[in-house]
Amino acid sequence: MTTLTTSRDYDTLTLTPLRKVIAGRMVDATQAIPHARIGRDIYIDNLLEERQKLNAESPSRKLSVNDFIIKACAITLAKMPQFNIQFINGEIHQYHDVNISIVVSVKGGLSTPVIFGANKKTIWEISENIRRLSKLAQSGGLKIKDLTRGTFSISNLGMYGVDQFDAIINAPQGSILAVASGNPQPIVKDGELSIGTVMKVTLSMDHRVFDGSDGAKFLTGLKELLENPTDLVL
C-alpha cells in the first residue's frame, strides 16, 4: 500500500491493485452468495503419526498436514461430485476432474492457484504441486491457466495458531473449507477421558445449491478419511 497523505492523526493509504481486486470479489461474494456454514472437530493424532512415519522414511521429500487435507478433500469430492462444481448464471457445472484451489498468502493479498485433477494424484504429487505453485505465487509467476477452473477451495490458517474461522466462497465455486490449527484438548474416547489433537474445520457452502445436510455428509466423509489416514497414501 502507498501513502497518499499524512495528517496529524493518521496516514491515508491507497489499496494496491491486487487488494482492490480482492476487495471487489469479497463484496460480490458476500452480497450475491447466501453462505451456509457447518463445522466439525477432526481428531488428527493418527494423521500426525502417519505423517511422521512417512517423513522419516523419505527425508528428501516432506509431507505437510495440508497435503493430507487436500488429498482427503480430493477423495471426498470424487465420491460426492455434487460438491465438485461451479455455479454460473443459475446453472450447476459439475466437473469430471477435481480441481482444488489453494488459498496462498502473497505480498499485498491472496492468490488461489489450482491443483488440477487432484483426484488422480498421489499425496506425494499433490505435495510437489503445492510447493511449485506456492513458489510461483510468491514470485508473481502464476498464469491465468493456473488460477481458473477451480471447483473447490481450501483455506488453511493452522500455521498461525487460529482456533476456528469462516472463509468466503471463491465464486463461481460452490464451497470452501476453512482449516484451523490442531490443538491438544480433552476428549472422550471409548468412554474414557483422554487428550487428543483436535483440528476444527468449517465448510462454507452456497445455500442456493446446498443444504446443511449436504455439508454434514461431506464433512462426515472427510472426517473419516483424516482420522484413518492410511488410505490417503495408497
PAMAR-507188 format. One record per residue: x, y negated, z of N, C-alpha, C in turn; residue in three letters. Coordinates in steps of 0.1 Angstrom, whole numbers, plus 5000, padded with zeros to 4 digits. Each point is the difference from the previous one (the first is absolute). Layout:
N
XYZXYZXYZAla...
***
This chain:
234
500850125000499249885000500949885000Met499549894994500749884998499449885008Thr500849935007499549885008499649894990Thr498749955001499649894992500249875007Leu499549995012500149885008500350035015Thr500549915007500350025014499449885008Thr499250035010499549895008500650025014Ser499549915009500550015014499750135007Arg498850054996499550125008500150134992Asp500150004987500150124992500649984986Tyr500450124995500450004986498950064991Asp499849944988499150054990500750094990Thr499650134999500750094991499150044989Leu500650034988499250054989500250154999Thr498950074995500150144998500850044988Leu500850115002500750054988499150054990Thr500450014987499150064990499450145004Pro500950095006499650135004498949995011Leu500349915010499049995011498749944995Arg500049914990498849954994499250114994Lys500650094993499450124994499450095010Val500750035011499650085011498849935007Ile500049875002498949935007498850014991Ala500149984987498850014992499450145000Gly500950104999499450145000499450045013Arg500649955011499450035013498649945002Met499949884995498749935001499050084991Val500450034988499150074991499550145006Asp501050075006499750135005499149995012Ala500249915009499249995012498649954997Thr499949914990498749954996499150094992Gln500750074991499350084990499750155005Ala500950055009500050145003499550015015Ile498850075002499650035014500850115005Pro500949975010500950105006499350085011His500150134999499750095011501250065005Ala500250015013501250055006499850115010Arg500850104999499950125009501450045004Ile500250045012501450045005500050145006Gly501350055001500250135007501349995007Arg500250075011501350035006500550134994Asp501349994997500750124994501250035009Ile500150135004501150055008501150044991Tyr501249945002501050024990501350075005Ile499950065012501150075006500650114990Asp499150084994500450104991500649944988Asn499549894995500649934988501449955004Leu500249945011501349955004501050115001Leu499550125005500950115001500450064986Glu499050004992500350054986500949914993Glu499849875001500949904994501450015005Arg500250025013501350015006500750134994Gln499350114999500550124995500549994986Lys499149944992500349984985501249914998Leu500049895008501149904998501450065005Asn499950095010501250075004500550104990Ala499150064993500450104989500549934988Glu499649884997500349934988500549865004Ser501249985005500549875005500249904989Pro500150044987500249914989498749924996Ser498950055004498749934997499150025012Arg499549885005499349995012498549984997Lys499150075006498649974999499549915012Leu499149914996499449915010498650055004Ser499549955011498650045004499149954988Val500349894994499149954989500050094989Asn501150074997500050104989498950115003Asp500050055012499050105004498549944998Phe499849885004498749944999499649994986Ile500949954991499749994986499650134994Ile500850105003499850144994498650055005Lys499749985013498750045006498949934993Ala500149874998499049934993499850054986Cys501150034993499950054986499250134999Ala500350095010499350135000498549975003Ile499749925010498749975004499249944989Thr500649904992499449944989499750104989Leu500950094998499850104990498850095003Ala499850035013498950085005498749925000Lys500149875002498849915000500249894990Met499850044987500349914989499049885000Pro498950005007499149895001500749885006Gln501150025008500849895006501149954990Phe500350074990501149974991499549924988Asn499649875003499249924991500549864999Ile499549944989499949854999498549974998Gln499549895005498649964999500049874992Phe499650004988500149894991498649974993Ile499549885002498849964993498850105002Asn499950045013499050095003500150144996Gly501250044994500350134996501150065008Glu499950135004501050075007500950074990Ile501349975000500950074991500850105009His499650124999500750115008501250064992Gln501149975005501350044993500350155002Tyr500750064990500450145000501250015009His501049914999501250005008499849915012Asp500750035011500049925012501249904999Val499649884999501049894999500049915012Asn500950025009499949945013500949875001Ile499349895003500749875002500649995014Ser501349965001500649985013500249865002Ile499549955011500249855004501449985005Val500849924993501449975003500149855003Val500749975012500349865003501249964992Ser499849884993501149944992500149865004Val501149934996500149865003498949924995Lys499349935009498949914996498750074999Gly499950135003498650064999500150155000Gly499150064992499950154999500050044986Leu500450134998499950064987499450145002Ser499450054989499350135001500450104989Thr501250044999500450104990499350135001Pro499850074989499250124999500850124999Val499750115007500650134998499050084991Ile500350014988499150064990500050165001Phe498950064999499950145001500550065013Gly499749935011500650055013499550145004Ala498850044994499550135003500850114993Asn500949964991500850104992501550005005Lys500349915010501349985004500350075014Lys501250055001500450065013500249885010Thr500150035013500349905010501349934997Ile501050084995501349954997500049904988Trp499250044990499849914989499349875004Glu499050015008499349885005501049915008Ile500850065008501049935008501049924991Ser500450074990501049934990499349894993Glu498750024996499249904993499949875009Asn499750025013499849895009501349925001Ile501150075001501349935002500349924987Arg499850064988500249934988499149884998Arg498750015003499149904998500249885010Leu500450045013500249905010501249914996Ser501150074995501149924995499649904989Lys499350054991499549924989499149885005Leu499250035009499149905006500849895007Ala501150045007500849905007500849914991Gln500450064988500849934991499249934989Ser498750015001499249944990500050074986Gly500350135001500250074987498850084996Gly498950005007498850074997499349944987Leu499550094992499349964988498550025002Lys499249944991498550015001499650145001Ile500650094992499650145000500350075013Lys500949945009500350065013498949965010Asp499249904997499149945009498550024997Leu499750064989498650024996499650155000Thr498750024999499350134999500150085013Arg500349935011499950075013498650035003Gly499850125007498650045004499850015015Thr501049975008499950015014501249935006Phe499949935011501149935006500350055014Ser501349985004500450035014500849885005Ile499649955011500849895007500450055013Ser501450015002500550065012500849905008Asn499549965012500749915008500650075013Leu500150134999500550075011501449965005Gly500949964990501349975004500149875008Met498949925000500049885008499350025014Tyr499750125003499450035014498649965001Gly499349994989498649965000499150115005Val499149975009499250115006498850044991Asp499449904993498950024992499749884991Gln499650014988499649894992499150044988Phe499349904994499150024989500749944988Asp499950074988500549954988498949964990Ala500349904992499149964990500150084987Ile498950044994500150084988500749934989Ile500850084993500749954988499250024988Asn499149914997499150014988500850014987Ala499450094991498750065000499950145006Pro501050035008500050135007498850005010Gln499750125004498850025009500350015015Gly501350025003500450025014501549985003Ser500349985012501449985005500150065014Ile501250065002500350065013501049915008Leu499649965012500949925008500650105011Ala501350005000500750105009500849925011Val499850035012500649945011501250095005Ala500649965011501150075005499650125008Ser500950105002499750115008500649985014Gly499150015010500449975014499750125009Asn500850035010499750105010498849965008Pro499050095002498849975007499550125007Gln499349995011499450115007498950064991Pro500050134998499050074991499650135008Ile498850044996499550135006500250114989Val500750105003500350114990499750135007Lys499250084994499650135005499549985015Asp499249895002499549985013500949955011Gly501349974996500949955010500649874995Glu500349915010500649874997501550014997Leu500449944989501450004996500349874993Ser501249984995500449884993500250044985Ile499549924991500150024986500349874993Gly500550014988500349884992498749984991Thr499449895002498749974993500349884990Val499550024988500149904989498649964996Met499649885001498749954996500049964986Lys499050054992499849964987498649954998Val499949904991498749944997499749994985Thr498950064996499750004986499049894997Leu500349914991499149894996499450054986Ser498750004999499350044988499149904994Met499850004987499049924994498650065002Asp499249935008498750055005499050014988His500349944989499250014988500150144994Arg501150075003500350134994500050115011Val500449975012500250105010499149975013Phe499750115007499349985013501050055011Asp499649985012500850045011500350155001Gly499050084996500250145000501150054990Ser500149924989501050034990501449985006Asp500249895006501349975007500350095011Gly499050055007500250105011500650134994Ala499450044989500550134994501449984995Lys500349884994501349984995501150005011Phe499749935011500950005011500250135007Leu498950085000500150145006501050084992Thr499949994986500950084992501449955001Gly500249875001501349945002500650045013Leu499250005011500550035013500550155001Lys499250094993500450145000501350024994Glu500349934989501350024993501149945008Leu499849885006501149945007500350075013Leu499050065006500350075013500550154997Glu499950044988500650134996500849984987Asn501249945002500749944988500850104992Pro500150135003500850094992499550014986Thr498749984998499450014986500549884992Asp500449905006500449884993501450014993Leu500750105004501450014994500150134992Val498950064996500150124991500349964986Leu
***
